[in-house]
């Protein structure tokens, strides 16, 4: 592999892909790395005894500024390669990002290859268990097909980006992905609250769901299987709602097979009983991205921004979420930036968006702010006039009139 890596360092562009096993194991890992140059293709097996050392040889290739490293939908590949191998990336090129920035209606690799080359890639191995050995011929063919067309595809997409004057947009996104860091994997003890329907449960049922969720995760870790393959979320909810306390009742729950009942039945019943003994307290706030709090003015700014984004993205032939996602619009609306430098400080905004559209956004906000202030002033004036008119009308209805003498006295007293 060292020789292959040295040869790769002499290339100007190399295509890569990875296959992992998150669909089959609790502790997912890289199970295969596919590599292609313009003339050759390799499948690297990191699960062999010498596998880690083989992958380590690729570190200089990924880090080299002289070698363009191609991926399609690179985010997960970069994530697992950084996590498992500690690789750093410098000169990245992602064909899916290119397709997004060009406004393609279908951005999957198979769709792009068929569109540009008329080739239908195999799809039957998409859910394959890549941790099993030996790999079948079909698996190897599928894996190789993921990189065989990437270099030619990237060349075509790059030409289109240059023509559309959006290549620098893509480069910005590539650099951002290279620099990205992910937190270490940690078990989310509040994950049961993210299950659809959990928050509608009463405190007792919610406590039962929590214990079932913890039991499922412990079992999944023990047998190294994804939690959903141990027991589905819907089944957890049904058990929590029924609050079964014996095996006979548990066997009637949909999703509880004879095998599950045999291997996990007693533990499930124990988890239910544990939840029943201590009802759930106040539901804690989840550590997640939430919408920024916005006052009335910010809500108006957000509506104005969305009104701008619709026709602007249509004119650019971009998906609105690619041009400026909702989170980015909300960030702008909530902070009301006054300058391009202010916009650069917002982490939700991509650098190319600020560079290309800051002047439009700032002008839009300025006009919206002026109109809003004008409307508020007009409304305030109308309210004052209405109040004065109401007071005058009230005086007439009461029949109270001040005599000249009384009025004079009042004026004097006021003075």
C-alpha positions in Angstrom: 0.0 0.0 0.0 2.9 2.3 0.6 3.9 2.1 -3.1 0.3 2.8 -4.1 0.2 5.8 -1.9 3.4 7.1 -3.4 2.0 6.7 -6.9 -1.2 8.5 -5.8 0.9 11.5 -4.6 2.1 11.9 -8.2 -1.5 12.2 -9.5 -3.3 15.5 -9.8 -6.6 14.0 -8.9 -7.8 10.9 -7.1 -11.3 9.6 -6.4 -12.3 8.1 -3.1 -15.3 6.5 -1.4 -15.9 4.5 1.7 -18.3 1.8 2.9 -19.3 1.5 6.5 -21.6 -0.8 8.5 -23.8 1.6 10.6 -26.9 -0.3 9.4 -25.6 -3.5 11.0 -23.5 -2.6 14.0 -23.8 -0.3 17.0 -20.1 0.7 16.7 -19.9 1.6 13.0 -16.6 1.6 11.3 -15.0 2.0 7.9 -15.1 -1.4 6.2 -13.9 -0.6 2.7 -12.1 2.3 0.9 -12.4 2.6 -2.8 -9.7 4.5 -4.8 -9.5 5.4 -8.5 -7.2 7.3 -10.7 -7.8 8.0 -14.4 -6.3 4.5 -15.2 -6.5 2.3 -12.1 -8.9 1.3 -9.3 -8.2 -0.3 -5.9 -10.4 -1.7 -3.1 -8.6 -1.4 0.2 -9.8 -3.6 3.0 -9.2 -2.0 6.4 -10.6 -5.0 8.3 -7.6 -7.3 7.6 -4.9 -7.5 10.2 -2.7 -5.1 8.2 -5.7 -2.9 7.3 -5.0 0.0 9.7 -1.4 0.3 8.4 -2.7 0.2 4.9 -5.1 3.1 5.5 -2.4 5.1 7.4 -0.4 5.2 4.2 -3.1 7.4 2.7 -2.6 10.2 5.2 -0.1 12.1 3.0 -2.5 11.8 0.0 -5.4 13.3 1.8 -3.3 16.1 3.3 -1.5 17.0 0.1 -2.5 20.4 -1.4 -1.3 19.1 -4.8 -3.7 16.2 -5.0 -7.4 16.9 -5.6 -9.3 14.4 -3.4 -12.7 13.6 -5.0 -15.7 12.3 -3.1 -19.4 12.3 -3.8 -21.4 13.4 -0.7 -18.2 13.7 1.2 -19.5 14.7 4.6 -20.0 11.2 6.1 -16.8 9.9 4.5 -14.8 12.8 5.9 -16.4 12.3 9.3 -15.6 8.5 9.6 -12.1 8.9 8.2 -11.2 11.7 10.6 -12.8 9.8 13.5 -11.3 6.4 12.8 -8.0 7.4 11.3 -7.3 11.0 12.3 -6.8 12.1 8.6 -6.7 15.7 7.6 -7.9 17.0 4.3 -6.7 19.9 2.2 -7.7 19.8 -1.4 -11.3 18.5 -1.4 -13.8 18.3 -4.3 -17.3 17.1 -3.7 -19.4 16.3 -6.8 -22.7 16.4 -4.8 -22.1 19.9 -3.6 -21.3 20.9 -7.2 -24.6 19.4 -8.4 -26.5 21.3 -5.6 -24.9 24.6 -6.5 -25.7 24.0 -10.2 -29.4 23.5 -9.3 -29.5 19.9 -10.5 -32.9 18.3 -9.7 -31.3 15.0 -8.8 -28.0 15.0 -7.0 -27.3 11.3 -6.3 -24.3 9.8 -7.9 -26.3 7.3 -9.9 -28.5 10.1 -11.3 -25.5 12.2 -12.2 -23.6 9.3 -13.9 -26.7 8.3 -15.9 -27.3 12.0 -16.9 -23.7 12.6 -18.1 -22.6 9.2 -19.3 -25.8 7.2 -19.9 -24.6 4.5 -17.5 -26.9 2.9 -15.0 -24.9 2.1 -11.8 -25.8 -1.0 -9.8 -28.0 -0.3 -6.7 -28.7 -3.7 -5.2 -25.8 -3.5 -2.7 -26.8 -0.2 -1.1 -27.9 -1.9 2.1 -25.2 -4.5 2.0 -23.3 -5.5 5.2 -19.8 -4.4 4.3 -18.4 -5.9 7.5 -18.9 -9.4 6.3 -16.1 -11.3 4.6 -15.5 -12.4 1.9 -17.0 -9.6 -0.2 -19.0 -11.0 -3.1 -18.3 -10.2 -6.7 -21.4 -8.0 -6.8 -20.3 -6.1 -3.8 -16.9 -5.4 -5.3 -18.5 -4.3 -8.6 -20.8 -2.0 -6.8 -18.0 -0.5 -4.7 -15.8 0.1 -7.7 -18.6 1.8 -9.6 -18.8 4.5 -6.9 -15.4 5.8 -7.9 -14.9 4.8 -11.6 -16.8 7.8 -13.0 -16.0 10.5 -10.4 -13.0 12.1 -12.1 -14.7 12.6 -15.4 -17.9 13.7 -13.6 -15.9 16.2 -11.6 -14.4 17.7 -14.7 -17.8 18.2 -16.3 -19.2 19.8 -13.2 -16.3 22.0 -12.7 -16.7 23.4 -16.3 -20.4 24.1 -15.5 -19.5 25.8 -12.3 -17.0 28.0 -14.1 -19.5 28.9 -16.7 -22.1 29.7 -14.0 -19.4 31.7 -12.1 -20.1 29.6 -9.0 -16.8 27.6 -8.7 -15.7 29.8 -5.8 -19.0 29.0 -4.1 -18.0 25.3 -4.2 -14.5 25.9 -3.1 -15.8 27.8 0.0 -17.9 24.8 0.8 -15.0 22.4 0.3 -12.8 24.4 2.6 -15.4 24.5 5.3 -15.8 20.8 5.2 -12.1 20.2 5.4 -11.9 22.3 8.5 -15.0 20.8 10.2 -14.6 19.0 13.5 -17.2 16.6 15.0 -17.7 16.0 18.7 -16.9 12.6 20.2 -19.7 10.1 20.1 -21.6 10.0 23.3 -24.8 8.2 24.3 -27.8 10.5 24.5 -29.6 9.6 27.7 -32.5 11.9 26.8 -32.8 10.3 23.4 -36.1 8.8 24.3 -37.6 12.3 24.3 -36.8 12.5 20.6 -38.9 9.5 19.7 -42.0 10.7 17.9 -45.0 10.6 20.3 -42.9 10.5 23.5 -43.8 14.0 24.7 -47.5 13.2 24.5 -47.2 10.4 27.1 -48.2 10.9 30.7 -45.5 11.0 33.4 -45.8 7.3 34.2 -45.7 6.1 30.6 -42.8 8.4 29.9 -40.8 7.0 32.8 -41.5 3.5 31.4 -40.3 4.6 28.0 -37.1 6.0 29.5 -36.3 2.6 31.1 -37.1 0.7 27.9 -34.9 3.1 25.9 -31.9 2.6 28.3 -32.4 -1.2 28.3 -32.5 -1.3 24.5 -29.3 0.7 24.2 -27.5 -1.5 26.7 -28.6 -4.6 24.8 -27.5 -3.0 21.5 -24.1 -2.3 22.8 -23.8 -5.8 24.2 -24.5 -7.5 20.9 -23.1 -4.7 18.7 -26.3 -4.1 16.8 -28.0 -0.8 15.9 -30.7 -0.1 18.5 -33.5 -0.1 15.9 -32.6 -3.7 15.1 -33.0 -4.7 18.8 -36.4 -3.1 19.2 -38.2 -0.5 17.1 -39.4 2.9 18.5 -43.0 2.1 17.8 -42.8 -1.1 19.9 -41.2 0.8 22.7 -44.1 3.3 22.7 -46.7 0.5 22.7 -45.0 -1.2 25.6 -44.8 2.1 27.5 -48.5 2.8 26.8 -49.7 -0.6 27.7 -47.4 -0.8 30.8 -47.3 -4.6 30.6 -46.1 -6.3 33.7 -46.0 -9.9 32.6 -44.7 -12.0 29.7 -48.2 -13.0 28.5 -49.2 -9.4 28.1 -45.9 -8.5 26.5 -46.3 -11.2 23.9 -49.4 -9.5 22.6 -47.5 -6.3 21.7 -46.9 -5.8 18.0 -43.2 -6.2 17.3 -42.5 -8.7 20.1 -41.5 -11.9 18.4 -41.0 -15.2 20.2 -37.2 -14.7 19.9 -37.4 -11.3 21.5 -39.7 -12.6 24.2 -37.2 -15.4 24.9 -34.0 -13.3 24.9 -35.3 -10.0 26.3 -38.8 -10.6 27.7 -37.9 -10.7 31.4 -35.7 -7.6 31.1 -38.4 -5.7 29.4 -40.9 -6.5 32.1 -38.4 -5.4 34.7 -37.8 -2.1 32.9 -41.6 -1.5 32.8 -41.9 -2.1 36.6 -38.9 0.2 37.3 -40.6 3.0 35.3 -43.9 2.4 37.1 -42.2 2.9 40.5 -41.0 6.4 39.7 -43.1 8.6 37.4 -41.2 11.0 35.1 -40.6 14.5 36.4 -40.6 17.8 34.4 -39.4 17.2 30.8 -35.9 18.6 30.4 -34.9 20.8 27.5 -33.0 18.9 24.8 -29.6 20.1 23.8 -30.5 20.8 20.2 -30.6 23.5 17.6 -33.7 25.6 18.3 -35.2 28.4 16.5 -34.0 31.8 17.7 -36.5 33.8 19.7 -37.7 36.7 17.7 -39.8 39.7 18.5 -42.5 41.2 16.2 -40.0 43.2 14.2 -37.7 40.2 13.7 -40.7 38.1 12.5 -41.4 40.8 9.9 -37.8 40.8 8.8 -38.0 37.0 8.4 -41.1 37.2 6.3 -39.4 39.8 4.1 -36.3 37.6 3.7 -38.4 34.6 2.7 -40.2 36.7 0.2 -36.8 37.6 -1.3 -35.5 34.1 -1.2 -38.3 32.5 -3.2 -38.0 34.5 -6.5 -34.2 34.9 -6.1 -33.6 31.2 -5.8 -35.9 30.6 -8.7 -34.0 33.1 -10.9 -30.7 31.4 -9.9 -32.3 27.9 -10.5 -31.2 26.9 -7.0 -33.1 25.1 -4.3 -34.0 27.7 -1.7 -32.4 25.7 1.0 -29.1 25.7 -0.9 -29.2 29.4 -1.5 -30.0 30.2 2.2 -31.4 27.6 4.6 -34.1 28.6 7.1 -31.7 28.6 10.0 -29.6 31.2 8.1 -32.6 33.4 7.4 -33.7 33.2 11.0 -30.2 34.2 12.1 -30.2 37.3 9.8 -33.7 38.2 11.0 -32.9 37.9 14.7 -29.6 39.8 14.6 -30.5 42.4 12.0 -26.9 42.9 10.7 -26.0 46.4 9.5 -22.9 45.6 7.5 -21.3 42.7 5.6 -18.8 42.3 8.5 -21.8 41.7 10.8 -23.1 39.0 8.4 -19.7 37.3 8.4 -19.9 36.9 12.1 -23.1 34.7 11.8 -22.0 31.1 11.7 -25.1 30.0 9.9 -24.2 31.9 6.8 -21.8 30.5 4.2 -19.0 32.7 3.2 -20.0 32.7 -0.5 -23.5 33.8 0.4 -22.2 36.8 2.3 -19.8 37.7 -0.5 -22.4 37.5 -3.2 -25.6 38.6 -1.5 -24.7 40.8 1.5 -25.5 44.0 -0.4 -28.9 42.7 -1.4 -29.8 41.5 2.0 -28.6 44.7 3.8 -30.5 46.9 1.3 -33.6 44.7 1.8 -33.4 45.0 5.6 -32.8 48.7 5.4 -35.9 49.2 3.2 -38.0 46.9 5.4 -36.9 48.7 8.5 -37.8 52.1 7.1 -41.2 50.9 5.9 -41.9 49.3 9.3 -40.9 52.5 11.1 -43.1 54.6 8.8 -46.0 52.3 9.3 -45.5 52.4 13.1 -45.4 56.2 13.1 -48.5 56.4 10.9 -50.3 53.9 13.2 -49.2 55.9 16.3 -50.5 59.1 14.8 -53.8 57.5 13.9 -54.1 56.1 17.5 -53.5 59.6 18.9 -56.1 61.1 16.6 -58.6 58.4 17.5 -58.0 59.0 21.2 -58.5 62.7 20.9 -61.7 62.2 18.9 -63.0 59.8 21.4 -62.4 62.2 24.3 -64.2 65.0 22.5 -67.1 62.8 21.7 -67.2 61.6 25.3 -67.4 65.2 26.5 -70.3 66.0 24.2 -72.2 62.9 25.3 -71.9 63.8 28.9 -73.2 67.3 28.3 -70.4 68.9 30.3 -69.4 72.3 29.0 -67.0 74.7 30.7 -68.2 78.2 31.2 -65.8 81.0 30.2 -65.3 81.7 33.9 -64.6 78.1 34.8 -62.3 77.7 31.8 -60.3 80.8 32.9 -60.0 79.5 36.4 -58.8 76.1 35.2 -56.2 77.8 33.0 -55.1 79.9 35.9 -54.9 77.0 38.2 -52.9 75.1 35.6 -50.5 77.9 35.3 
